[in-house]
């Protein structure tokens, strides 16, 4: 069943795939584990230090 669901996700727009992560833990895990095959946004996190310098986390 995983393969069938992954194939369906490949035809969905990125926003719909991200919303689908909220359906169940199973779907969320499947999407996260298949993130290299699906068009998901990458999350970049920047942190600020006390001396006002920034670094990538």
Backbone as a chain_set.jsonl record, in Angstrom:
{"seq": "XXXXXXXXXXXXXXXXXXXXXXXXXXXXXXXXXXXXXXXXXXXXXXXXXXXXXXXXX", "coords": {"N": [[0.807, -1.191, 0.0], [2.019, 1.222, 0.623], [3.518, 1.98, -1.636], [1.543, 2.567, -3.512], [0.207, 4.746, -2.337], [2.326, 6.58, -2.225], [2.755, 6.989, -4.965], [0.375, 8.288, -5.653], [0.661, 10.634, -4.143], [2.731, 11.831, -5.553], [1.517, 13.086, -7.671], [0.195, 15.196, -6.607], [-0.035, 18.706, -5.761], [2.506, 20.617, -4.062], [1.528, 22.014, -1.767], [-0.763, 20.541, -1.109], [0.311, 18.066, -0.463], [1.737, 18.73, 1.817], [-0.372, 19.476, 3.496], [-1.558, 17.009, 3.717], [-0.002, 15.686, 5.523], [-1.148, 16.147, 7.924], [-3.264, 14.449, 8.203], [-2.936, 11.838, 9.31], [-0.768, 9.973, 11.506], [0.472, 7.915, 10.188], [0.379, 8.734, 7.454], [1.901, 11.057, 7.664], [4.433, 10.062, 8.463], [4.976, 8.478, 6.227], [5.153, 10.436, 4.208], [7.289, 11.992, 5.151], [9.359, 10.097, 5.136], [9.48, 9.701, 2.433], [10.381, 12.021, 1.385], [12.481, 12.684, -0.324], [11.538, 11.984, -2.786], [9.28, 13.46, -3.19], [7.733, 16.659, -3.899], [8.516, 18.675, -1.683], [8.786, 21.521, 0.522], [11.893, 22.86, 1.535], [13.222, 23.365, 4.734], [14.788, 26.028, 6.132], [16.72, 27.059, 8.778], [17.636, 29.787, 10.626], [19.71, 31.151, 13.092], [20.101, 33.577, 15.644], [22.718, 35.17, 17.305], [24.045, 36.504, 20.402], [25.778, 38.557, 19.724], [24.717, 39.653, 17.483], [25.255, 38.22, 15.154], [24.598, 35.842, 12.556], [23.805, 32.426, 11.973], [23.595, 29.329, 10.216], [21.466, 26.685, 11.01]], "CA": [[0.0, 0.0, 0.0], [2.9, 2.39, 0.656], [3.891, 2.382, -2.994], [0.382, 3.163, -4.165], [-0.008, 6.066, -1.741], [3.423, 7.44, -2.683], [2.499, 7.35, -6.361], [-0.695, 9.295, -5.661], [1.251, 11.875, -3.628], [3.594, 12.428, -6.575], [0.689, 13.879, -8.583], [-0.405, 16.303, -5.871], [0.797, 19.896, -5.578], [3.271, 20.655, -2.811], [0.677, 22.426, -0.645], [-1.664, 19.446, -0.748], [1.113, 17.036, 0.204], [2.028, 19.216, 3.159], [-1.62, 19.364, 4.26], [-1.831, 15.587, 3.93], [0.739, 15.236, 6.706], [-2.009, 16.34, 9.093], [-4.346, 13.463, 8.191], [-2.649, 10.784, 10.287], [0.665, 9.73, 11.748], [0.926, 7.03, 9.109], [0.631, 9.551, 6.26], [3.019, 11.964, 7.95], [5.666, 9.274, 8.398], [5.188, 8.082, 4.841], [5.594, 11.615, 3.47], [8.632, 12.356, 5.625], [10.307, 9.096, 4.646], [9.533, 9.795, 0.972], [10.608, 13.433, 1.055], [13.407, 12.823, -1.454], [10.786, 11.727, -4.021], [8.115, 14.341, -3.259], [8.093, 18.083, -3.997], [8.274, 19.378, -0.423], [9.636, 22.682, 0.801], [12.971, 22.625, 2.483], [13.158, 24.298, 5.847], [16.069, 26.601, 6.524], [16.603, 27.691, 10.08], [18.732, 30.682, 10.957], [19.71, 31.535, 14.498], [20.773, 34.831, 15.942], [23.502, 35.11, 18.538], [24.027, 37.735, 21.193], [26.553, 39.626, 19.066], [23.985, 39.963, 16.254], [25.684, 37.445, 13.997], [23.642, 34.795, 12.205], [24.389, 31.186, 11.474], [22.649, 28.332, 9.717], [21.363, 25.496, 11.885]], "C": [[0.858, 1.266, 0.0], [3.224, 2.894, -0.74], [2.739, 3.064, -3.721], [0.147, 4.577, -3.645], [1.085, 7.031, -2.183], [3.221, 7.88, -4.122], [1.394, 8.4, -6.474], [-0.145, 10.638, -5.194], [2.105, 12.571, -4.683], [2.816, 13.318, -7.547], [0.043, 15.084, -7.903], [0.53, 17.509, -5.833], [1.439, 19.889, -4.186], [2.393, 21.02, -1.615], [-0.242, 21.302, -0.174], [-0.912, 18.319, -0.045], [1.399, 17.459, 1.636], [0.782, 19.174, 4.047], [-1.925, 17.907, 4.598], [-1.075, 15.023, 5.123], [-0.105, 15.341, 7.965], [-3.108, 15.295, 9.21], [-4.136, 12.394, 9.264], [-1.138, 10.657, 10.468], [1.258, 8.856, 10.645], [1.287, 7.832, 7.864], [1.813, 10.478, 6.489], [4.346, 11.217, 7.842], [6.0, 8.863, 6.967], [5.717, 9.247, 4.015], [7.002, 12.012, 3.87], [9.67, 11.373, 5.094], [10.461, 9.136, 3.131], [9.874, 11.2, 0.504], [11.582, 13.632, -0.102], [12.708, 12.614, -2.8], [9.634, 12.715, -4.225], [8.548, 15.809, -3.275], [7.745, 18.867, -2.726], [9.19, 20.577, -0.295], [10.745, 22.28, 1.745], [12.925, 23.725, 3.534], [14.565, 24.747, 6.196], [15.873, 27.348, 7.829], [17.855, 28.514, 10.326], [18.603, 31.075, 12.416], [20.504, 32.816, 14.677], [21.513, 34.679, 17.26], [23.464, 36.459, 19.24], [24.793, 38.88, 20.534], [25.975, 39.984, 17.694], [24.544, 39.304, 15.01], [24.674, 36.315, 13.774], [24.4, 33.567, 11.726], [23.276, 30.23, 11.093], [22.658, 27.134, 10.622], [21.017, 24.286, 11.066]], "O": [[0.456, 2.28, -0.571], [3.204, 4.099, -0.992], [2.945, 4.028, -4.46], [-0.086, 5.498, -4.427], [0.796, 8.189, -2.487], [3.49, 9.033, -4.46], [1.479, 9.302, -7.307], [-0.454, 11.671, -5.787], [2.185, 13.8, -4.69], [3.395, 14.205, -8.175], [-0.591, 15.904, -8.568], [1.75, 17.351, -5.87], [0.957, 19.229, -3.266], [2.504, 20.398, -0.558], [-0.468, 21.138, 1.025], [-1.447, 17.689, 0.868], [1.317, 16.649, 2.559], [0.884, 18.866, 5.235], [-2.49, 17.616, 5.653], [-1.465, 13.994, 5.676], [0.192, 14.691, 8.967], [-3.816, 15.258, 10.217], [-5.049, 12.084, 10.03], [-0.351, 11.173, 9.675], [2.402, 9.044, 10.23], [2.357, 7.645, 7.284], [2.639, 10.661, 5.595], [5.279, 11.697, 7.197], [7.158, 8.898, 6.552], [6.63, 9.07, 3.208], [7.822, 12.335, 3.011], [10.743, 11.781, 4.651], [11.463, 8.658, 2.599], [9.671, 11.528, -0.665], [11.515, 14.649, -0.792], [13.23, 13.021, -3.838], [9.075, 12.794, -5.319], [9.596, 16.16, -2.734], [6.782, 19.634, -2.712], [10.243, 20.639, -0.928], [10.552, 21.459, 2.643], [12.62, 24.879, 3.23], [15.427, 23.929, 6.518], [14.965, 28.169, 7.959], [18.977, 28.014, 10.248], [17.499, 31.304, 12.909], [21.455, 33.089, 13.945], [20.981, 34.118, 18.218], [22.913, 37.429, 18.721], [24.483, 40.048, 20.767], [26.669, 40.551, 16.85], [24.319, 39.798, 13.905], [23.985, 35.893, 14.703], [25.486, 33.662, 11.153], [22.156, 30.323, 11.595], [23.718, 26.615, 10.972], [20.885, 23.19, 11.609]]}, "num_chains": 1, "name": "protein.A"}
